[in-house]
């Protein structure tokens, strides 16, 4: 679901499967590889090479109107499969997936293997997306903008340390380290 804003996205597993399929065949991921489930992979779908063509393709998809009399003026009634918002979310999601996976795709298809530069490019692309999403949705840059100030750093650090997910972090942080991190978040430092 390319339109999910909160929680774990269900889109990433199919995206990764599509990438592996394409890369295993020795080719870059194409737009049609990332179309939502249930979309017929026609010649027209496989011919999509730009975001504009993708939106046009999605706009042309339609289905019969349920519970209609079936005919009006000799034609069966049909409606668009996706709303304007859904088409926009699908298009943006596919563009994002292509952009984020491109550094890894380049390494895989060139058979040079993943380097720190490929991973850094991937992470920088992801960070830019997060920052753009935060700006688009009006999420403040600093915790001080939502009422958390430096007077609450001990509370924030202790809460973070008690969080059940603390043990699953790649780097284990102490309360002192959480406090330093929280201070940067309050002030908006990177």
Order of alpha helices (4+ residues) and beta strands (2+ residues): alpha-alpha-alpha-beta-beta-alpha-alpha-alpha-alpha
